[in-house]
């Protein structure tokens, strides 16, 4: 969108916008470190609490269950209370959850701590997306969203590299309790420096009337095909990498592929690095060519399914004990595209909803991938226990959810595209009639 066609009231962006937005992103960065910390500690957690695969999966499932369940309430809270208040609550909760996990003497207390962490984590990403729409012009939306996701993957990289070393160097309690200090640091930055919007760009007052307001926000957002398409894009693209990084990647690489923990950790790092590079590429492409959103999403789904099928089938087809290293490397590179592809879901939901519904629409969209991740985490754990740790059978559950999501994307794509064109034409007409 050129300057001449900028939307009325579009935020100016600039250095101050970058500074304020960076504080919000730093909160999300820390939240992702805490969220993914279990991914490098899964085998240690199983030993510490004496649990099997299903019980181990419950840690991540409960965390994601809380996260997914909080998305719509958090979206409503962001629309009503603003970014700063919601982020503040989130930081307090996820920091308390990380500290509680460090000190938990039992499996039950550790579960409660992960649930608390998931609740706080749920309040971060939607808030950061809202902060971006309040401080940057709409044309920057796709790139800003991808950069936020990039910061999250940087947090994943920290947990993969730094926290893993701390865990095996100074022990469980010291590593997790020490990492909780990062939450205190970002809380101070948030309270002192963050503002919801630039001066002169306050949102228009919007009536909030209890349950009627809640129902109206959710119903209006859900009626938009773009919101539902965004949810299913997020659902279908995010979960393969999330499941791999959050819990089952390290056990799969060590137990099924016979790699050392160090080599497995390097492959997990490769997923994160690939994610960061692909995120920059996808953000630039979509910022310049809005029509590339769906081809990028569908291409990522196809590539992910192909590489998973190849990796799981290779031992049987080649009469080998495990997949070769080159194939595992390619799998991890392709998995790195899942996070950036899931961000495309927000690029369908964002133009489908007015500013006062952005938080709610983002919350609905963000539920998709986490519901899929939670379902797959549970399915893999159950299938591993049922089959005696047969990872080929367990990870085949990935294809079931991909097929479901793909069918919904194909069903909604034309309606969403038609509705988006109608809104674009209407906004251009309104812009033409705005007095200079």
N, C-alpha and C positions, 0 to 999 in steps of 0.2 A: 504494500500500500504506500503510495507516494505521499509527500507532505501535503499536496493539494487535496488528497482524498482522505486525510487523517480524520478519524472520528472526532466529533465535538467532545471536548473534555478529555481527550487522550492525554495520559501523563507524559511529561517531557523526557523522562529517563535521565541520563547524565551521570556524572560521578557520584553525586549524593545518592542517587537511586542504587547504584552499584554498591556503595558502602552500606546502606541500610539493608538491602537485599542480602548482602554477604553475611550479615549477622544472623538473619533467618536461616540461611543455608548452613551456617556453622552449627546451628542447633540440629538440623536434619543430619548433618555429617556425624555428629556425636551419637544421635539416635540410631543410625545405621551401624556404627561400631558396636553398640550395645546389642542391637537386634541380631547381628550376625556372629556375635562372639561365641555362641554355642556351636557354630559350624566348625570351628577349629578345636572345640573342646568336647565334641560328641563322645569319642571313645573314653576320654577322661571322666566325663559325667557318668557314663555307664559303669565305670569302675568305682567311682566315688559313691554313687548311690545304689550300686548293685542291682541294676535294672536290665531288662532285655530290650530288643529292638522296638517293640510296640510301646513300651513304657518310655523309652528314650524319645521316640517320635512324639509322645504326648507333650513334652516340653515345647517343641516348636508348634504343634497343632494348637495347644491352648493359647500360646502367644499370638498366633495368627487368627485364631477364633475371636479373641478379644479385639485384635486389630481390625479385622473385617467387620465385626459387629458394631464397632465404634465409628465407622466411616460416615454414615449418614448423620448420626448425632453430632459428630465433629463438624461436618459440613454446615449443618444448621447453626452450630455455635459460632463458627467463623463468620457466617453471614450476619449473625446477630451481635456478637461481642467484639469482633475484630481479631486481627492476627495476634497482637501482642499478648492479650489476656489468655488466649487459648494456648499459645506457645509456652507461656509461663507455667501454666498448669501442666502441660506436657513434660517440660523439663524436670519439674519437681517429681512427677510420677516415675519417669523412666530412670532417673538417677536413684531414687529410692529402690526401684526394682533391681537395678544392677548391684547396688550395695547389699540388698537382701539376698541376692543369689550368691554373692561372695561368702556370706556368713551363714547360709542355710546349713543346718546340721542334718536335715532329713529331706527325703524326696518330696514330701508334701509341702514343706516350706519353700523348697526350691521351685515347685510348680506355682505356688502363689506369687513368688517374686517375679517369675517370667510373665505371669498374667498382668501384674502391675506394670512391668516394663512394656508389655504390648499395648496397654491402655495409654501410657504416655507417648509411646512411639506413634500411635495412631493419630495424634494431634499435630504432628510435625509437617508431613509432606503437603497436606491440603492447605495448611496455613502458609507454607512457603509458596505454593502456587498462587494463592490469593495475594500474597505480598507482591509477587511479580506482576500480576495484572494491575495492581494499584500504583506501581512505581514506573512501569515501562509501557511504551506504546504497544498497541495491540499487534502490530506487525512483527514485534520482537517476541511474541508469545511462544511460538514453537522452539526458538533457540533458547530462550530463558528457561523453559521447562526442561529441555534436554540438559542444559548446564546444571540445573538443580539435581537431576538424576545423576549427572556425572559426579557431583559432589558426594552424593550418596554412595556411589561405587568407590570413591576414594576412601570413604569410611570403611567400606568392605575390605579394601586393600589393607588398611591399617590393622583391622582385626585379623586378617589372614597372615600378615607379616609380623607386626609388632606384638599383638596380643598372644599369638601362638608361641613366640619366643619367650615372652614373659611368663606364660603359663608353665612352660617346661623349665624355666630358669628359677623363678622365685616362688612358684607354687600357686595353687588354686586361689586361696583367700587373698593373698597379696596382689595377684594379677587383676582379679575382678574388682576388689576394693579400690586399688590404685586407679583403675580406669574410670571409676565413678567420679573422681575429682574433675574429669573433663566436663561433666554435667554441671558442676558448681561454677566453673569458669564461664561457660556459655550462658548460664542463668544471669550472672552479673552483667555481661555484655548486653544481653537482651533487655534487662530492666533499665539500664542506663542509656542506651543508644537507639533502640529500635522504635520506629514510628509506623503506624498503620498505613499512612498515605502522605504524599507531599502536601504542603500548604496550598490552598486553593483548589484542591482536587478531592474534597470530602465527598463521600457518596451521598446521594440523595436520601433523605429520611424514608424509611420503609416501615410500615406498620407491623408490629409483632404482637399477635393476639393469641397467645397460648397454643392450644392444640390445633386450632383452626389454621394458624400460620404454618405450623409444622406440616399438616396435611397438604396445604396449598403448595408449599415449596416442593415437597417430594413429588406430588402428583404432576405439577407443572414441568418439573425437570424430567420425570419419567416419560411423559407424553412425547417429548422430543425424540425422534428417531436417532438423532446424533448422540444423545446421552446413552441410549441403549447400545448403539453401535460401539461407542467408546468403551463401555463396560465389557463387551464381548471381545473387542480387540485386546484390551488389557488382560482379560481372562485367558485368552488363547496364547498370547505371546510371552507373558512374564514367568509363568510357573516352572517351566523346565529348568531354567537357570536358578530360580529361587530355591527349588527343592535340592538342587545339586550343591549350591553354596551354603544353604542354611543348615543342612544336616547330612544328607546321604551321599554327597560327593566324596568326602574323605573315606568313609567306610567302603564305598564301591571301589575306589582306586586302590585301597590298601588290601582289602579282603578278597575282592573278586579279580582284580587285575595284578595283584602281587607286587605292587609298588611300595617303596619305603614311604614313611610319613613325610620325609623331606621332599621327595619327588612329587608326591600327591599334593603337598602344599604349594609347590611350584606350579602345578597344573591349575589349582584353584586360583592362584594369582594371575595366571594367564587369562582365565575367564574374566576377571575383574579388569585387567589391562585392555583386553579386547572390547569390553563394554565401554570403557572410557573413550577409546578411539572411535568406535562405531557411533557412540552418542554424539560426538562432534560432527561426524559426517552426516548422520540422519538429521540433526538439527539444521545444518546448513542447507541440505537438500529441500527439506519441507519449508523452510523460510523462503526459499526462492521458487519452489514448485509445489504449491499446495496439493495438487492432484497426485503427488507421489505418495501420499500417506498410505492409501490402501495397498498399492503394489509393494511398498516396503514391508508392511505388516504381513501380507500373504507370503511374500518371498521368504521372510524370516521363519514363518511357521513351516513352510515346505523344507527349507534347509535344515531346520532343527529336527524335524521328523526323519528326514533322510539320514542324517548323521547318527541319530540315536538308533535307528533300525540297523545301520551298518555296523555300529559298535557292538550292539547286542547279538547280531547274527553272525559276526565274523568268526568266532571260535568254532561254531558248528559248520559253517560253509568251508572254512579253510583247515579243518581238522587240527585246530590249535587250542592251547590252553586258555589263551586270553587275546585280547585285541592288541595289535602292534602299537608302539609308542606314537608313530606318525598319525594314526587314526585317532588316538586319544587327544593329541594336540589339535587336530582339525576340529574334533568335537568341542573342545574347550573354546576355541576361537569362535565357532558358530554360536555356542551358548552365550558368548559375550554380546551377541546382537539382541538377545531376548529383552534385556532391560530397556535399551533405547526403543525397541519396537513397541513395548508396552506403553511408553510415554506418548506414542501416537494416539492412543485412546483419548487422551485429554485434548488433543488437537481436533477430535471429532466433537467432543462434548462442549468445548469452550465456545465456538461460534454458534452453537445451538441454543445458548442460554444467555439472558441479559445479565449485567453485572450483579444484580441483587440475588441471583441464583447460582453464581459461580462456585461457591463453596459446596452447596448441596449437590450440584451436578458433578463436581470433582469427587465428592465422597462416594456417590453412586458408582462412578467409573472406577475408582480406586479399589472398590470391593472385589472387582472381577478377578484380578490376578491373585489376590490373597485367598479368596475362596477356593480357587483352583489349586493353589499351593498347599493349602491346609488339607484338601481332599487327597491330593497325591501323596503328601507326607504320611497321612494315615494309611492309605492303600499300600504304599511301599513297605511300611513297618509291619502291617498285618500279613502281607504276602511273604515277606522274608521269614517271619516266624512260622507261617503255614507250610512253606516249601523247604525249610532247612537252609535258609540264606541263599536262595536261588535269585540272584540279582536280575537275570534275564527276564524271568517271569514278573518280578516285582516292578521293574522299570517299564515293562510293557503297558502299565496303567497310564503312562504318559500319553499314548496314542488315543486312548478312549476320550480323554478330556480335550485333546486337540481336535478330534473329529466333531465333538459336540460344539466347541467354540466356533470352528470353521463353518459349520452349518448355519449358525446364527448370524455370523458376519455376512455370509452370502445372502441371507434372507433380508437383512436390513440395509444393505449398502445403497440400493437405489432410492429407497424412501429418504434416507438420510441426505443423500446428495441432492435430491430434488428440494427438500426442505431448506437446505443450506443455501441453495441458489435463490430461493424465494426471499430469505432473510437478507441476503447480500443485496438484492435488487431494492428491497425496501429501505435498507440503511443508506444506499446511495441516493435514493430519492429524498430522504430526510436530510442528508448532508447538503444536497443542492439547495434546499429551501431554508437552511440555517443562515440568518443574516450575518454579514461579515462584521 
